C-alpha cells in the first residue's frame, strides 16, 4: 500500500479530478495528501467471485475523488495472490502502464526493506504538453496543416457497407471480437527484413495490407480510415516517463489503386502517410484546440471514418521492461461499461505478443456478423 501511494503521489495525473461545472468539464490536479490510495483485500476461490471483486474495484473509481487508480489484492487460496490494478483511461494510456509497473516494482522493493522510496524523475508534465498543444493549434504550422487535411480528404467516401441491418445503436454490448495471428517467422520478417528493403515503418506495411482488404470489400480505390496513435510524437517535450492519456486520432485516406502490385501499393501508402507526420496528431489539436470557430467547423464537416486501425507496438518489449510486476498473460485488458458508446463500426487493434502479430477485430455483431469479419481477418493475414 505504501508503494502504491508513492506511485499516486509521484505521477500527477493519477490524482486528477474532473468536475462538471455546468459550462463544461473542468480538470484539476490536487496536491498529494500523504495517503493517496488504500489497497483493497478480498478472498476469491473461483473465477466468478474474482470477477465480481474486480468489477466492484472498477466501479469504485470516481472522476471527482482525486485518485483514478485502484488496487485489489485477491487471496486465491493458492501459492500466489493476485494483485489487480485498474485506472481510468482519462489518467493513463497503454504506454503509461509500463512506467507505472516499473515504478511500482522499485517502490515495493524499497518499502519491503524499509528504505525511503525514491523513484526515477518524471519527464515533462501533462500540463506542459497541453499548453504546447494549445499554442501549436494557433500558429502558422496549424494553418498549413489545415489546408493539407481539407485537400487530402475532399470527397472521401466515409460510409462502409453492412452485411446485416444498419445498427440503431452502437454500444459496447453490441460488439463482438475476432482474433487473427501471423506466425512468428512472418512477424519477424515484417518487423525486420521488409523495412530494410523498402525503407518503411511498420505502420506502412500494416496499413497497405489493411487498406487493400478494405478496398476489396468496399469496391473502392480510396479507403478512409481513422488512424490511432500513441500521441507522444510531434513534440519538443520528453514524454517517455509521463503518465497521461496522449492518444491521437486522425482520418487518413489510403490510395488503393495499386493494390494488385504490393511493392507499388507500399510506396503509395508510405507517401500518403508522410503527408501527415506523427500519425496525424495535428488533426485533433486543430479540431479541438484552435480558437477560431470557422476553422474548427471546417474540420468537423469533413467525412467521419467508420473504421479504425491502431498498431500498439511490440508488447513483448514492454513486458520485459516492466520489471517485477508484469501483466498476467503479457498484456493489458480494457474494461468498459456495456452501455458505453462505440464510435466506429469496425475497430482493429494490432500488436506483437510472444513474437507473433496478434490482430483483434472488434465489430458490430448486427452490421458485420462474425463469419464475415473472420473472412476480413483471414484476408489481412494472407496479404501480409
N, C-alpha and C positions, 0 to 999 in steps of 0.2 A: 504493500500500500504506500509506503514511503517512496519507493521508486516511481510509482505511477503518479503520485502527487508532484514529484520533482519534474516529471515529464510535462504536466499541465502548466506548472509554473514557468518552465523554460520556453515553451512554444506558445506564443500569444494567441494564435487562432483557436487553440483548444479551449480558451476562456471566452471566446466571442459570444456576445449576446445580440440577438436580433429581435427588435421590438416593433410592433405595429403602432404607428402614431396617428393614423387617420389620413395623413398626407402621403403615407408610404412606409416602407420598411426602413428602419434605422439600425445600423450596426455599430457597436461599441466594444471596446476591449478593456474590461475591468482589470485593475491591478491584482496581483496574486494575493491570496488571503493567508497563506501558510498551511492550509489544509484543503487541498484542491479537489480530492477525489476519495471516495470510500469504496473499498473492494467488497463487492457482494460475495456471499458464500451460500452454496446450496449443495444438496446431495441428489444425484440422479442415477438410477440403476438401469434405465432404458432410454432409447432414443426419444420417445415421446416426452418423457419428463425433462430431458435435456433441452429439447426444442421449446417447451413451454417456458423454461427458465430463460433461455436466450431471447425469446420473443418479448418477455417481460423486461429484460435489460434494454432491448432496442426501443421499446415503448417508453422507457423512463427518461430518455433524452428530451430536454426541453430547450427550445431556442432562446428563452429569456432567462435561463438559470445560471449562466456563466460557466458551464462546463459541458462541452459537447463530446466528451469521451466517457465511455462506461466500461467497467471491468467486472468480471464474474469468475470466481473460482468454483469449479464443479468437482465434487468428490464422486468419482465414478465407481468406487469400490474396488478398483484395480490397482495396479502398481504405480500408475501415474495419474495425477489430477489433470484437469483441463483448464487452461486459462482462456477465457473468451474476452476479446476486446472489440468494442464497437464504437464507431464515431460517426457523427453526422457528416454527410457529404459537403455541407457548406463549410466545414472546417478543414477537410483533408481531401486529397486526391490519391490516386494509386501510388505515385512516387513518394508522397508524404509518409505513407505507411512504412516504407523501408527505413527512412530516417527515424521514425518513432520506435521501430523494433530495435535498431542499433542502439539508440539512446536508452531504451528500457533495459536492455542487457547490461549496458555499462552502469546504469544507476542501481540495478539489482545487485550486481557483483560488489559494488561499493557498500551498499546497505547491509549485505549479509555479513561482511567482515567488520562493520562498524566504522567505515571510513566516511568522510564527508563526500557527498556526491558532487562531482564536477563533470559536467557534460561538455562536449565539444562546442565551440562557438557557433551561434546561429549565423546564417548568411543574411542577405538583405531581407528586410521585413516585408510582410504582405502589404502594409500601408505604403511603403516606398514604391512597390510595384504598382499599386493602384494609382498613386499620384503620377507616376511616369506614364501610365496608360492614358490617363485623362489629358495630360499635356500633349502626348503624341496625337491624340484624336483631334486636336485643334490646329495642328501645324500643317506645313506645306506638304510633307510626305503623305499626310492623310488625304489631302485634296487630290494628289496624284493617284493614290490608291483607289479613290472613289471612281475615277474615270476608268481604270482597269476593270474594276468589278462590274460596272454597268456595261461596258463594252463586251466583256467576255461572257456575260450571262444573258445578253439580249436574245430574246426568242427561244430561250432554253425550255425544253419540254420537262415539266415538273411532275405530272401525274404518271403513275405506273399502272399497268393492267392488273386486274384482280381475277383470281381463278374462281373465287366464290362470290358471295354478295359483298358489296362495299359496306364496311362496318359503320354502324351508327355511333359506336363508341370505340375508343382505343385506349384501354387501360391495362395495367399490369396483369390483371386477371384474364385478359383476352389473349395473352401471348403464350406461345409455345416455343420450344428451343430445339434446334437440330445441331449436332456437333459433328464436324468432319476433321480429319487429321491428315497431314502429309508425313510420310515416313522420314526417319531421322537422316538417312543419307541424302534424300532430296532436299530436306531442310538445310543441311549443311551446305549443299551446292547453292541453294537460294541465298544464304547468308554470306557466302564467301566467294565462290567462283564466278557467279554471274556478274557481280559488281565490277570485278577487275576487267571483264570482257567488254562491258557496256558503259562503264563509269556511271553507274546508277546507285540509287539508295534503295533500301528495302521497300519503301512505300511505292516507288516507281513500278517495281515488278508486281507487287500485290495488286496495285490499282489497275495495271494494264490487264491482268488476268480477270480481276473482278469486273472491270468495265466491259470486257468482252462478253462475259456471262450476262451482264445486264443488257447489253446491246442486242444480243441474240434473242433474249427473252422479249424485250420491248420492240424489236424490229426497228431500231434507230441507229444512226451513225454518230450521234452525240448523246451522252448519258449524263444526267445531272445527279450528283450525289452530295450529301453532307459529309465533309471530312473532319473528323475529330482528332485533336492532337493534345499533347500534354500541356501546351500553352506556356512553356518556360523558355522558349526561344524568342528571338526578336527583341531582346532587352540588353541593356548595358549592365544590368544588375546580376550579381551572383545569387542564384536561387537554388543552388544544389542541395542545401540543407534547410530550405524554408518550407515550413508546413503551411498548407493552404490549398484552396481549390483554384487551379490555374487553367483549367481545361479550355481549349479554343475550339470553335466550331464555325465552319465556313462552307458555303456552297461552292462546288467545283464542277465545271463542265468538262467531261473527258471526251476527247476525239477518238472515235472508234472506227473510222472508215477503213483503216489499215489492219483490222483485227485478224484477217486471214494470213497476215505475214507478221509473225511475232516480233522480229527484230525492228521492223518499221513501226509497229504499234508501240513498242517500248520507247523508241525515240520520241514519238509524238506525245505520248503521255508524260514523259520526262519534261519536255519543253512546256507543256501546258501547266504542270505543277510548278515550274520555276517562275511562272508569271506572278505567283502569289507566294512570296517567301514565308518561311517559318509556318508552313501549313495554314496560311491564311489568317493568322492571328489578328491582322489589321481589320478584318471584316467586323468582328464583334466589337472592337474598340470604336470603329466608326458608327456602327448601328446603335450602340447603347450609350456611348460617352461623348460623342460630338454634340456641341451645344447649339447647333443650327437645325431647327426643326425641319426645314425643307430638305436638307441633306439626309437626315435620318429617314424622312418619309420616302425618298427615292430608293434607299436601300430596303426599306420594309416592303416596297412594292415589287421587288424582284421575285422571281419564281422561288417557291419553297420546296426543297427536295423532300421526297417521301422515303428515301433510302439513306442510311448512314453507314459509314465504314470507319473503323478505328483499329489501328495496329498498336498494341500495348507494349510491344518490345519483348526482350528475352527475359522472362521471369526467372529462369534458372539463375542468372547472374544476380538478380536482386535477392533471391532466397539465400544464396551463399553469402552475400554481404550482410544479411540481416543479423547474423551472429547467433547468440544463444536462443533467442525467441524466434522461431520460424513458423510460418503458417502451416497448418496441417494440410497435407496434400500439395504443398508448394505454391498455392495461390491464395487470392483474396476472394471473398464472396460478397455479393451485393444483396442487401435485404430491402425490399420496397413494399409499401402497403398495397394491397390488391387494388384499391381504388385510385391509386396514383395514375395520372395520365401518361401515356406514351406519346412521343412527338413524331414518330416515324412508323410506317407500316412494316419496314424491314430494317433491323439493326444487326450489323455484322461486326463482331469483335474478334480479332486475330491476335495470337500470342504464341511464343515459343515456350513450351513446358516439357521438361525432361528430354530436351534435344529435338523435339518434334513440333512442327507448327500445328496449333490447335485453333480451329475456327468455329465460333459459336454464332449461329444464325437465329436471332430472336424474331419471330414472325407473328403476325396476327392470324389466329387459327381459322377465322372465317374467311378473311380475304385471300390468304395463301395457305392452304392446308399443308399438313406435314409432308405428305408424299411429294407435293410439288417442290417444296423447299429442299427436300432431300435431293431432288434432281439438280437444283441450282448448286447445291453444295458439292455434289459429285463432279459437276462440270467445272467448277472452280479448281478443284484439286487436279483434275485432268489437264486443265490449261496451264496450271503452274508447272 
